[in-house]
């Protein structure tokens, strides 16, 4: 009976060691997965930064810098406003005279299609 209890004890110890090894293997696997995930995230971030840098370079080459573009647009707008204001002041007097003469100088005439009834 003692040999049976020793055999059972050995089996229990072997089972315990196997369980410990299994838990340790699970922990190592979890650590490896976590490490692989962190490495993948780092690699993805590096790739994303590299692609964004390339995109910004291409965008700058194609469109020019945004600050330069907005400055050009602002300058063109100011120039257009200045030209329109100048044109307004230059032509205002003559247009007012034409408008007033058209409204005030009425010349009554009989319409050419009017037929006088006899």
C-alpha positions in Angstrom: 0.0 0.0 0.0 2.9 2.3 0.7 4.1 1.7 -2.9 0.7 2.7 -4.2 0.6 5.9 -2.1 4.2 6.7 -3.2 3.1 6.1 -6.8 0.0 8.4 -6.3 2.3 11.0 -4.7 4.6 10.8 -7.6 1.7 11.2 -10.1 0.4 14.2 -8.1 3.8 15.8 -8.1 4.3 15.1 -11.8 0.8 16.6 -12.5 1.7 19.6 -10.4 5.0 20.1 -12.3 3.2 19.7 -15.6 0.6 22.3 -14.5 3.3 24.7 -13.4 5.1 24.3 -16.7 1.9 24.9 -18.6 1.2 28.1 -16.7 4.7 29.2 -17.2 4.4 28.5 -21.0 1.1 30.5 -21.1 2.8 33.4 -19.3 5.7 33.3 -21.8 3.3 33.2 -24.7 1.4 36.1 -23.3 4.6 38.1 -22.9 5.7 37.2 -26.5 2.3 38.3 -27.9 2.4 41.5 -26.0 6.0 42.2 -27.1 5.1 41.3 -30.7 2.1 43.7 -30.5 4.2 46.5 -29.2 6.8 46.0 -31.9 4.0 46.0 -34.6 2.6 49.2 -33.2 6.0 50.8 -33.2 6.6 49.7 -36.8 3.2 50.9 -37.9 3.9 54.3 -36.3 7.3 54.6 -37.9 5.7 53.7 -41.3 2.9 56.2 -40.8 5.3 59.0 -40.0 7.4 58.2 -43.0 4.4 58.2 -45.3 3.1 61.4 -43.8 6.5 63.0 -44.4 6.5 61.9 -48.0 3.0 63.2 -48.5 3.8 66.6 -47.1 6.8 66.8 -49.3 4.8 65.9 -52.4 2.0 68.3 -51.4 4.5 71.1 -50.9 6.1 70.4 -54.3 2.8 70.3 -56.1 0.8 73.0 -54.4 3.5 75.2 -52.8 3.4 76.0 -49.2 0.1 76.8 -47.6 1.3 80.1 -46.1 2.6 81.3 -49.5 -0.6 80.3 -51.2 -2.8 82.2 -48.7 -0.6 85.2 -48.9 -0.9 85.3 -52.7 -4.7 85.0 -52.5 -4.8 87.8 -49.9 -2.7 90.0 -52.2 -4.8 89.3 -55.2 -8.0 90.0 -53.3 -6.6 93.3 -52.0 -5.6 94.3 -55.6 -9.0 93.4 -57.0 -10.7 95.5 -54.3 -8.4 98.4 -55.0 -9.1 98.2 -58.8 -12.9 98.0 -58.3 -12.9 101.0 -55.9 -10.7 103.0 -58.4 -13.1 102.1 -61.3 -16.1 103.1 -59.2 -14.7 106.5 -58.3 -13.6 107.1 -61.9 -16.9 106.2 -63.5 -19.4 107.3 -60.8 -19.8 110.9 -62.0 -20.4 110.1 -65.7 -22.8 107.3 -64.9 -24.8 109.5 -62.5 -25.1 112.1 -65.3 -26.2 109.6 -67.8 -28.8 108.1 -65.4 -30.2 111.5 -64.4 -30.4 112.7 -68.0 -32.2 109.6 -69.1 -34.7 110.0 -66.2 -35.2 113.8 -66.3 -35.0 114.6 -70.0 -38.3 113.2 -71.2 -39.2 113.8 -74.9 -42.8 113.0 -75.5 -43.4 111.3 -78.9 -46.2 109.3 -80.5 -45.4 105.7 -80.7 -44.8 104.6 -84.3 -47.4 101.8 -84.1 -50.1 104.2 -83.0 -52.9 104.7 -85.5 -55.1 107.7 -85.3 -58.7 106.8 -85.7 -60.4 109.0 -88.3 
